């Protein structure tokens, strides 16, 4: 794609930039992401034995909490070599409570492998990670896993990816055998069958001719591939119109081009647990997913001039990297994970943080393998690594060369939806608790800590019950803090019913210089999901320019604690209309206080309503429990959106208030004898019923 573009490569590089792949493995919980990664590490020689998730021995699930629960919580980074290519892999969580881990990983990856269960197909979290990857324009390769399971259906999953995810899919393989008889795949483009020796743990693959019974199907599928690619690629269209078959290499190049541009999604299959299909998956990663050269340039702004600028790949380019994850390591302290977009990082070099406008020294630099590490003198362009010694770098910061500064696009994280109080058991534990909370909130941007000024309690907030449960567990185990926690609470929001205005003056006279600030504002309610916007409409310098920022700050701060029950106010626009100032007594503080007074007055006039977070809940239950599950959902004020009956199972989608879902896992289990499963993610906010609002505001 960028073969004509010139870029520099250091002679010390172990692998050319064009042979580097930065990929994420992502999927719904239980689709087999971690098992797939374990097999990749085994076949590329990184691991000499394979770990298993269900035994708690998976390399990538290295946290105690992950091993106990058999789920991935934190995205682990690792690197391996495959046929002279370096593949940097991030294994991301599938549980919606850890969606931030997926978000920040996708921000720095060039491509992704989306794993789907051959039985479950496109599941709720598959859709979430798909949306996230589209947001960051990350090319996707789909891997249909668990082909050996009863009920596995490759074609059904391909159809679901096409319809539910609105993707142009190109299946590159045909499974040989189904369910327990699954023993290999037909590589359609190369017209050969690949078999996997299960006794030798799949490390031996055998290529043979396509079985006669699949020869016709292979021909038909090849025609389908050419036809699909021709629709989006001019070169293949030229062959197609002339009724000629394109050369195999030309077809592969076209698939690569269009996968990188996001126009098509190649699909392959396998059974990671049974050691089948992993080598062709690695080949497809190298063949079709982009290298840093294909991504070529990363855009940003010059923090000093605020003009748009960019960096393209190359070891001799000015250094630029994005810190995408912070991790507290018990042995070496704070680890900062970063992706290098241009230049190289060397041990001990000075780096400039574009956000803080300060320089820091890069201590030791490490190539990570899950929680093991290998020290390096140099990390090259396009690689992912970790550094020790960066004190003031947080998730989303750009570190670069001071002479050529650049500020790259940061990472956006969703707001927490659930809170609970946490208190140390004794005064001696207080400092330890605050140290633990500080370290955990630095690691996880969706975990927030604040003090309730009225009650003096420490409140922690997160993305769900499991999220807070893991945080609590880590505080007790990792940081050895004895603490008591309250029951989880819902993070409500407040908003206004109608438009209003306010005219507020803050005047204080004391000996010497006084205080004077005067602000007139108007506010209008907006649609759900709008947030808060502030517009300056002051003319004639009635509020001098230097005080406008203080007014905006006062309004923003006032919006974080509403007047009904102390929850943040959202979904409104505020216009700063007018005001006045005193040439001597006016100050930033006076205008900030006046703005806060005006905000409180305006929202009271506008009439307040309380909003509650509504979750998108998806329940998969055997048919016989469908009525019970629907009845239970409606009893929880849930609104049924869709009921989709499939073979022996029913998928129920509902919008249900988060406040009604505490302890839902246990309730659903007992209702369906443990046979139903569910997942949920935040959807939107809606006004709470009046009787609940009354109860909450009385409490507040």
C-alpha positions in Angstrom: 0.0 0.0 0.0 2.8 2.4 0.9 5.6 0.8 -1.0 6.4 4.1 -2.8 6.7 6.0 0.4 10.2 6.3 1.8 10.9 5.6 5.5 14.0 5.0 7.5 14.9 1.7 9.2 17.7 1.2 11.7 20.3 -1.4 10.8 19.9 -2.8 14.3 16.2 -3.7 13.8 15.6 -7.4 14.4 12.5 -7.3 12.1 11.7 -4.8 9.3 8.8 -2.4 10.0 6.7 -3.9 7.2 6.9 -7.2 9.0 5.5 -5.9 12.3 1.8 -6.5 13.2 0.1 -4.9 16.2 -3.1 -6.8 16.8 -5.7 -7.2 19.5 -7.7 -10.3 20.2 -11.2 -9.3 21.1 -14.6 -10.9 21.5 -17.6 -11.6 23.7 -16.9 -13.3 27.1 -16.2 -17.0 26.7 -15.7 -17.0 22.9 -12.1 -18.3 23.4 -9.9 -15.2 23.1 -7.4 -16.2 25.8 -7.2 -19.8 24.6 -6.5 -18.6 21.1 -3.7 -16.4 22.3 -2.3 -19.3 24.4 -2.1 -21.4 21.3 -0.5 -18.6 19.3 2.2 -18.3 22.0 2.8 -22.1 21.9 3.1 -22.4 18.1 5.4 -19.4 17.8 7.7 -20.9 20.4 7.2 -18.3 23.2 5.6 -20.9 25.5 6.8 -24.5 25.8 3.6 -25.7 27.3 0.1 -24.5 26.8 -1.8 -22.8 29.6 -5.6 -23.3 30.0 -8.1 -20.8 31.2 -10.2 -23.3 33.0 -7.2 -24.6 34.9 -6.1 -21.1 35.8 -2.8 -21.5 34.0 -3.3 -19.2 31.0 -0.2 -17.0 30.5 -2.3 -14.0 29.5 -4.7 -14.3 32.5 -1.9 -13.8 35.0 -3.9 -11.9 37.7 -5.2 -14.1 40.6 -8.7 -12.7 40.1 -8.6 -13.7 36.4 -7.4 -17.3 37.2 -10.1 -17.8 39.9 -12.9 -16.5 37.7 -11.7 -17.9 34.3 -12.1 -14.4 32.7 -9.8 -11.8 31.3 -9.9 -8.5 33.3 -6.8 -6.6 32.2 -5.5 -6.5 28.6 -2.1 -8.2 28.6 0.5 -7.4 26.0 2.9 -10.0 24.6 5.1 -10.4 21.5 6.0 -13.4 19.3 7.7 -14.2 16.0 6.0 -16.0 13.1 7.8 -16.7 9.8 10.1 -13.6 10.2 7.3 -11.4 11.3 7.0 -9.8 14.8 3.4 -10.0 16.1 2.6 -7.8 19.1 -0.6 -9.1 20.7 -3.0 -7.5 23.2 -5.5 -10.0 24.7 -8.5 -7.8 25.7 -11.3 -8.6 28.1 -14.7 -9.7 26.9 -16.8 -8.7 29.9 -18.6 -5.3 29.5 -17.4 -4.1 32.9 -13.9 -3.9 31.5 -14.8 -2.2 28.2 -12.2 0.6 28.9 -9.5 -2.1 28.5 -10.7 -2.8 25.0 -11.1 0.9 24.2 -7.6 1.8 25.1 -6.1 -1.2 23.4 -7.9 -0.5 20.1 -6.6 3.1 20.2 -3.0 1.9 19.7 -3.5 -1.3 17.5 -3.3 -1.5 13.8 -5.5 -4.5 13.4 -7.8 -6.8 15.3 -8.8 -10.5 15.4 -12.5 -10.7 16.3 -13.2 -14.2 17.8 -16.7 -15.6 17.5 -18.1 -18.7 19.1 -19.3 -21.1 16.3 -22.3 -21.9 18.5 -23.1 -18.5 20.1 -22.4 -16.5 17.0 -22.6 -12.7 17.3 -23.2 -12.1 21.0 -23.9 -8.7 22.7 -20.3 -7.9 23.6 -19.1 -8.9 20.1 -21.3 -6.0 18.9 -19.8 -3.6 21.4 -16.1 -4.4 20.5 -17.1 -4.3 16.8 -18.4 -0.7 17.3 -15.3 0.3 19.2 -13.0 -1.0 16.5 -15.0 0.8 13.8 -14.7 4.0 15.9 -10.9 3.7 15.8 -11.0 2.5 12.2 -9.2 -0.7 13.1 -9.2 -3.4 10.3 -10.7 -6.7 11.4 -10.1 -10.4 10.6 -12.8 -12.7 12.0 -12.0 -16.1 13.5 -14.9 -18.5 14.1 -13.7 -20.5 17.1 -15.1 -23.7 18.8 -15.8 -25.5 15.5 -15.6 -28.8 17.4 -18.6 -28.0 19.7 -22.0 -29.5 19.4 -24.2 -27.1 17.4 -21.2 -25.3 15.7 -22.3 -23.8 12.4 -19.7 -21.8 10.4 -22.1 -20.5 7.7 -24.7 -19.3 10.3 -22.0 -17.3 12.1 -20.8 -15.8 8.8 -24.4 -14.8 8.0 -24.8 -13.2 11.5 -21.6 -11.2 11.0 -22.9 -10.0 7.7 -26.4 -9.1 9.0 -26.0 -8.1 12.6 -22.6 -6.3 12.2 -23.4 -4.9 8.7 -20.0 -6.2 7.4 -19.0 -7.3 3.9 -17.6 -10.7 4.8 -15.3 -12.9 2.8 -15.0 -16.5 4.1 -11.5 -17.7 3.1 -12.0 -21.3 4.4 -14.4 -24.2 4.4 -14.5 -26.4 7.5 -13.7 -30.1 6.9 -16.1 -32.1 9.1 -18.3 -30.7 11.8 -18.7 -30.7 15.5 -16.6 -33.6 17.0 -15.6 -34.6 13.4 -14.0 -31.2 12.6 -10.5 -32.1 11.5 -9.2 -29.4 9.2 -10.0 -26.5 6.8 -10.0 -26.0 3.0 -7.9 -22.9 2.1 -10.1 -21.7 -0.8 -7.7 -19.3 -2.5 -4.7 -21.7 -2.4 -7.1 -24.6 -3.3 -5.6 -27.0 -0.6 -6.8 -28.8 2.5 -5.0 -28.3 5.8 -5.3 -31.0 8.5 -4.2 -30.7 12.1 -2.6 -33.6 14.0 -4.4 -33.5 17.4 -2.1 -36.1 19.0 0.9 -33.7 18.4 -1.2 -30.8 19.8 -1.7 -29.4 16.4 1.9 -28.4 16.0 2.1 -30.7 12.9 -0.1 -29.5 10.0 -0.5 -31.5 6.8 -1.4 -30.1 3.4 -3.4 -32.3 1.0 -5.6 -32.0 -2.0 -9.2 -30.7 -1.4 -11.5 -33.7 -0.6 -13.6 -34.6 -3.7 -16.9 -33.9 -1.8 -15.8 -30.3 -1.2 -14.2 -29.6 -4.7 -17.4 -28.1 -6.1 -18.1 -26.0 -3.0 -14.5 -24.7 -3.0 -14.8 -23.6 -6.7 -18.2 -21.9 -5.9 -16.7 -20.1 -2.8 -13.7 -18.9 -4.8 -16.0 -17.3 -7.3 -17.9 -15.7 -4.4 -14.6 -14.3 -3.0 -13.7 -12.8 -6.5 -17.2 -11.4 -6.9 -17.3 -9.8 -3.4 -13.8 -8.3 -3.8 -14.5 -7.1 -7.3 -17.4 -5.0 -6.0 -15.0 -2.9 -3.9 -11.7 -3.2 -5.8 -11.1 -1.9 -9.4 -8.2 -4.2 -10.2 -10.2 -7.3 -9.5 -13.3 -5.8 -11.2 -11.3 -5.6 -14.4 -10.6 -9.3 -14.2 -14.2 -10.0 -13.4 -15.6 -8.0 -16.3 -13.3 -9.8 -18.7 -14.4 -13.1 -17.2 -10.8 -14.0 -16.3 -9.6 -15.5 -13.0 -7.2 -13.1 -11.2 -3.8 -14.5 -10.2 -3.7 -15.8 -6.6 -1.2 -13.2 -5.5 -3.3 -10.4 -7.1 -6.4 -11.6 -5.3 -4.5 -11.8 -1.9 -3.2 -8.2 -2.4 -6.7 -7.0 -3.2 -8.1 -8.7 -0.1 -5.3 -7.1 2.0 -6.0 -3.6 0.5 -9.7 -3.8 1.2 -9.3 -5.3 4.7 -7.0 -2.5 5.6 -9.4 0.1 4.3 -12.2 -1.6 6.4 -14.3 -2.4 3.3 -14.2 -6.2 3.8 -13.7 -8.7 6.7 -12.0 -12.0 5.9 -13.4 -14.9 7.9 -11.5 -18.1 8.9 -12.3 -20.8 11.4 -10.8 -23.3 13.9 -11.0 -24.9 17.3 -8.3 -23.3 19.5 -8.9 -25.6 22.5 -8.4 -28.6 20.2 -5.3 -27.0 18.6 -6.8 -26.6 15.2 -6.7 -23.6 12.8 -4.1 -21.5 14.7 -1.3 -21.6 12.1 -3.6 -20.5 9.2 -4.8 -17.7 11.6 -1.2 -16.5 12.0 -0.7 -16.6 8.3 -3.9 -14.6 7.7 -2.8 -12.0 10.3 0.5 -11.5 8.4 -1.2 -11.7 5.0 -4.1 -9.4 5.5 -3.8 -7.2 8.6 -1.8 -3.9 8.3 1.8 -3.2 9.4 2.8 0.2 10.8 3.9 1.1 7.2 0.3 0.6 6.0 -1.0 2.9 8.7 1.8 5.2 7.7 1.0 8.5 9.4 -0.6 9.4 12.8 -2.2 12.8 13.1 -2.0 15.2 16.0 -1.6 18.9 16.9 1.5 20.9 17.8 0.8 21.7 21.5 2.5 25.1 21.2 0.9 26.4 18.1 -2.3 24.2 18.1 -1.8 23.6 14.4 -2.4 20.1 12.9 0.7 18.1 12.4 1.6 14.5 11.8 4.3 11.8 12.2 5.0 9.0 9.8 6.8 5.7 10.5 10.5 5.5 10.5 13.3 4.9 13.0 15.0 8.2 12.2 11.9 10.3 12.6 11.4 12.4 15.7 10.2 10.2 18.6 6.4 10.1 19.3 4.5 7.5 21.3 1.1 7.2 23.0 0.9 5.9 26.6 -2.2 3.7 26.6 -2.0 1.8 29.9 -0.6 2.2 33.4 0.1 -0.8 35.6 1.4 -1.0 39.1 3.9 -3.9 39.3 4.7 -5.2 42.8 8.4 -5.6 41.9 9.3 -2.6 39.7 6.6 0.0 40.6 4.7 1.9 37.9 4.8 0.5 34.4 3.8 2.7 31.5 2.7 0.8 28.3 3.3 2.8 25.1 3.1 2.4 21.4 5.8 4.0 19.3 4.5 5.8 16.1 7.8 7.3 15.0 11.4 7.2 16.0 12.9 4.9 18.6 13.0 4.8 22.5 16.2 4.1 24.2 16.9 3.4 27.9 17.5 6.6 29.9 16.4 9.1 27.1 14.6 12.3 27.9 11.0 12.4 26.7 8.6 15.3 26.6 5.0 15.0 27.8 2.8 17.2 25.6 -0.1 17.3 28.1 2.0 18.5 31.2 4.6 20.5 29.1 7.3 18.7 31.2 10.2 16.4 30.4 10.9 13.1 32.1 13.6 10.5 31.9 12.6 7.1 30.4 14.1 4.6 32.9 14.4 1.0 31.9 12.5 -0.1 28.8 10.9 -3.5 28.6 9.4 -5.8 26.0 6.4 -7.3 27.8 5.2 -10.9 27.8 2.0 -10.9 29.9 3.5 -10.2 33.3 7.0 -11.3 32.5 9.4 -8.8 31.0 12.6 -8.6 29.0 14.9 -5.5 29.4 15.9 -3.8 26.1 18.3 -1.1 25.3 16.2 0.1 22.3 12.6 -0.2 21.3 12.0 0.5 17.6 9.3 2.3 15.6 6.0 0.4 15.4 6.6 -1.6 18.6 4.6 -1.8 21.8 6.6 -1.8 25.1 6.6 -0.7 28.7 8.8 1.8 30.6 9.8 2.2 34.2 10.4 5.6 35.6 7.7 7.8 34.1 6.1 9.5 37.1 3.6 12.0 35.7 2.4 10.1 32.6 -1.2 8.9 32.6 -3.3 6.9 30.2 -3.8 8.8 26.9 -0.7 11.0 27.2 1.7 11.6 24.3 5.4 11.3 25.0 7.6 12.7 22.3 10.8 14.6 21.4 10.8 18.1 22.9 12.2 19.7 19.8 9.4 18.3 17.7 6.3 18.2 20.0 3.1 16.6 19.0 -0.2 15.9 20.9 -1.9 12.7 19.6 -5.6 12.0 20.0 -6.2 10.7 23.5 -8.5 7.9 24.6 -12.2 8.6 25.6 -13.7 6.5 28.4 -17.3 5.9 29.4 -18.6 7.4 32.6 -19.0 5.1 35.6 -22.6 3.9 36.4 -22.3 2.4 39.8 -20.8 3.5 43.1 -20.2 2.3 46.7 -18.7 3.6 49.9 -15.4 2.2 51.2 -14.0 2.9 54.7 -10.7 1.7 56.3 -11.3 -0.6 59.3 -8.9 1.5 61.4 -7.1 4.9 61.3 -3.8 3.0 60.7 -5.3 1.6 57.4 -6.4 5.0 56.1 -3.2 6.0 54.4 -2.8 2.5 52.9 -6.3 2.6 51.5 -5.8 6.0 49.8 -2.5 4.8 48.4 -4.3 1.7 47.0 -7.2 3.7 45.6 -4.7 6.2 44.0 -2.8 3.4 42.3 -5.9 1.7 41.0 -7.5 4.9 39.6 -4.2 5.7 37.9 -4.4 2.2 36.2 -8.0 2.3 35.3 -9.6 5.5 33.9 -13.2 4.1 34.4 -12.6 3.7 38.2 -13.2 7.0 40.1 -12.6 8.0 43.7 -14.2 11.0 45.4 -15.0 12.2 48.9 -18.6 12.9 49.8 -18.3 16.3 51.5 -21.6 15.9 53.4 -21.0 12.4 54.9 -17.2 12.4 54.8 -17.3 9.0 53.1 -15.0 7.8 50.4 -17.0 6.8 47.3 -15.6 4.6 44.6 -17.3 4.3 41.2 -17.0 1.9 38.3 -18.6 0.2 35.3 -20.6 -2.6 37.0 -20.9 -4.9 40.0 -18.1 -7.2 38.8 -15.8 -4.2 38.2 -16.2 -3.0 41.8 -15.9 -6.5 43.1 -12.5 -7.0 41.4 -11.3 -3.6 42.6 -12.4 -4.5 46.2 -10.6 -7.9 45.9 -7.4 -6.2 44.7 -7.5 -3.7 47.6 -7.6 -6.6 50.0 -5.1 -8.9 48.4 -2.6 -6.8 46.5 -2.5 -3.8 48.8 -3.3 -5.8 52.0 -5.8 -3.2 53.2 -8.5 -4.0 55.7 -11.6 -2.1 54.6 -15.4 -2.2 54.9 -17.6 -1.5 51.8 -21.2 -0.4 51.6 -23.8 -1.7 49.2 -23.3 -0.6 45.6 -25.3 2.6 44.6 -26.5 3.7 41.3 -24.9 6.8 39.7 -27.9 8.9 39.0 -27.9 12.2 37.0 -30.0 15.3 37.1 -31.3 17.5 34.3 -33.7 20.5 33.8 -37.3 20.4 32.6 -37.5 23.7 30.8 -35.5 26.8 29.8 -34.6 29.4 32.4 -32.3 32.3 33.2 -30.4 33.7 36.1 -28.8 37.0 37.1 -26.2 36.6 39.9 -23.8 39.1 41.5 -21.1 38.2 44.0 -20.0 41.3 45.9 -17.9 41.2 49.0 -16.5 44.3 50.7 -13.9 44.0 53.3 -11.0 46.2 54.3 -8.9 46.9 51.2 -9.7 45.3 47.9 -13.2 43.7 47.6 -14.7 41.1 45.3 -17.0 41.7 42.4 -18.4 39.4 39.8 -21.7 39.7 37.9 -23.0 37.0 35.4 -26.3 36.6 33.5 -27.0 33.2 31.9 -29.7 31.4 30.0 -30.1 27.6 29.9 -32.0 25.3 27.7 -32.8 21.6 28.1 -31.3 19.2 25.5 -32.0 15.7 24.3 -30.7 12.6 26.2 -27.0 12.0 25.7 -26.2 15.6 24.8 -24.0 16.3 27.8 -23.3 19.9 28.9 -22.3 22.8 26.5 -21.4 26.4 27.4 -21.5 29.2 24.8 -20.1 32.7 25.3 -22.5 35.3 23.9 -21.2 38.3 25.8 -20.6 41.4 23.6 -19.0 44.7 24.2 -16.5 43.4 26.8 -19.1 43.6 29.7 -17.2 40.6 31.0 -13.6 40.9 30.0 -12.1 38.0 28.0 -9.8 37.0 30.8 -12.7 36.2 33.1 -14.8 34.2 30.6 -12.7 31.1 31.4 -13.4 31.5 35.1 -17.2 31.8 34.4 -17.0 28.6 32.3 -15.1 26.8 35.1 -17.6 28.0 37.7 -20.5 26.7 35.6 -18.8 23.3 34.9 -18.0 22.8 38.5 -21.5 23.7 39.6 -22.9 21.1 37.1 -20.9 18.3 38.8 -23.2 18.5 41.9 -26.8 19.1 41.2 -29.4 20.6 43.6 -31.9 17.8 43.8 -29.8 15.0 45.3 -26.2 16.1 44.6 -25.8 14.1 41.3 -24.1 15.7 38.2 -26.4 17.8 35.9 -26.4 16.7 32.2 -28.2 17.4 28.9 -28.3 21.2 28.8 -26.8 24.2 27.0 -25.8 27.3 28.9 -25.4 30.7 27.2 -23.4 33.3 29.0 -25.4 36.4 28.0 -24.1 39.3 29.9 -22.7 40.7 33.1 -20.5 43.5 34.5 -17.2 43.9 36.2 -15.4 46.3 38.5 -12.0 47.6 37.3 -10.4 47.1 40.8 -12.5 44.5 42.7 -13.2 41.9 39.9 -11.1 38.7 40.0 -11.3 35.2 38.5 -12.5 33.8 41.8 -15.3 36.4 42.0 -16.6 35.5 38.5 -16.3 31.8 39.2 -18.4 32.1 42.4 -20.9 34.4 40.6 -21.2 31.8 37.8 -21.8 29.0 40.3 -24.5 31.1 42.0 -26.2 31.8 38.6 -26.1 28.1 37.7 -27.8 27.1 41.0 -30.5 29.8 40.6 -31.2 28.9 37.0 -31.6 25.1 37.5 -33.9 25.7 40.5 -36.1 27.9 38.2 -35.9 25.3 35.4 -37.3 22.5 37.6 -35.2 19.4 38.1 -35.7 15.8 37.3 -33.7 12.8 38.3 -32.3 10.5 35.5 -31.3 6.8 36.1 -28.9 4.7 34.0 -30.7 2.2 31.8 -28.9 -1.0 30.8 -29.2 -2.9 27.6 -29.6 -6.4 28.9 -29.4 -9.5 26.7 -30.6 -12.8 28.2 -30.0 -16.2 26.5 -32.2 -18.8 28.0 -33.5 -22.3 27.1 -37.1 -22.0 25.7 -38.8 -23.5 28.7 -37.7 -20.6 30.9 -38.5 -17.8 28.5 -41.8 -16.9 30.2 -40.1 -16.7 33.6 -37.2 -14.6 32.3 -39.6 -12.1 30.6 -41.8 -12.0 33.7 -38.8 -11.3 35.9 -37.5 -8.6 33.5 -40.8 -6.7 33.4 -41.0 -7.0 37.2 -37.8 -5.1 37.3 -39.3 -2.2 35.3 -37.6 -3.7 32.2 -38.9 -2.9 28.7 -38.7 -5.8 26.3 -37.1 -4.7 23.0 -36.8 -7.9 21.1 -37.4 -11.7 21.6 -35.5 -13.8 19.1 -36.3 -17.6 19.2 -33.5 -19.8 17.9 -33.1 -23.5 18.0 -33.9 -24.5 21.6 -32.8 -21.1 23.0 -34.4 -17.7 23.2 -32.5 -14.4 23.1 -34.3 -11.6 25.0 -33.2 -8.0 24.7 -34.5 -5.5 27.2 -33.9 -2.0 28.6 -33.8 -2.3 32.4 -32.9 0.3 35.0 -29.5 -0.5 36.7 -31.1 0.0 40.1 -33.2 -3.1 39.6 -30.3 -5.3 38.5 -28.3 -5.7 41.7 -27.9 -9.4 42.4 -29.5 -10.2 39.0 -26.9 -13.0 38.3 -28.1 -15.0 41.3 -31.8 -14.4 40.6 -31.5 -15.5 37.0 -29.5 -18.6 38.0 -32.1 -19.8 40.4 -35.0 -18.9 38.0 -33.5 -21.0 35.2 -31.6 -23.7 37.3 -28.3 -22.1 36.2 -29.0 -22.6 32.5 -29.5 -19.0 31.3 -26.7 -16.4 30.8 -26.9 -12.7 30.4 -24.8 -9.7 29.7 -25.5 -6.0 30.0 -24.0 -2.7 29.0 -24.9 1.0 29.8 -27.4 2.2 27.2 -28.8 5.7 28.1 -30.4 7.7 30.9 -34.2 8.1 31.5 -36.3 10.0 34.0 -37.0 8.0 37.2 -40.6 7.4 38.2 -41.9 10.2 40.5 -42.3 8.0 43.6 -38.6 6.9 43.3 -37.5 10.5 42.7 -39.3 11.6 45.9 -37.6 8.8 47.9 -34.1 9.7 46.6 -34.5 13.4 47.0 -35.7 13.0 50.5 -32.6 10.9 51.2 -30.4 13.4 49.4 
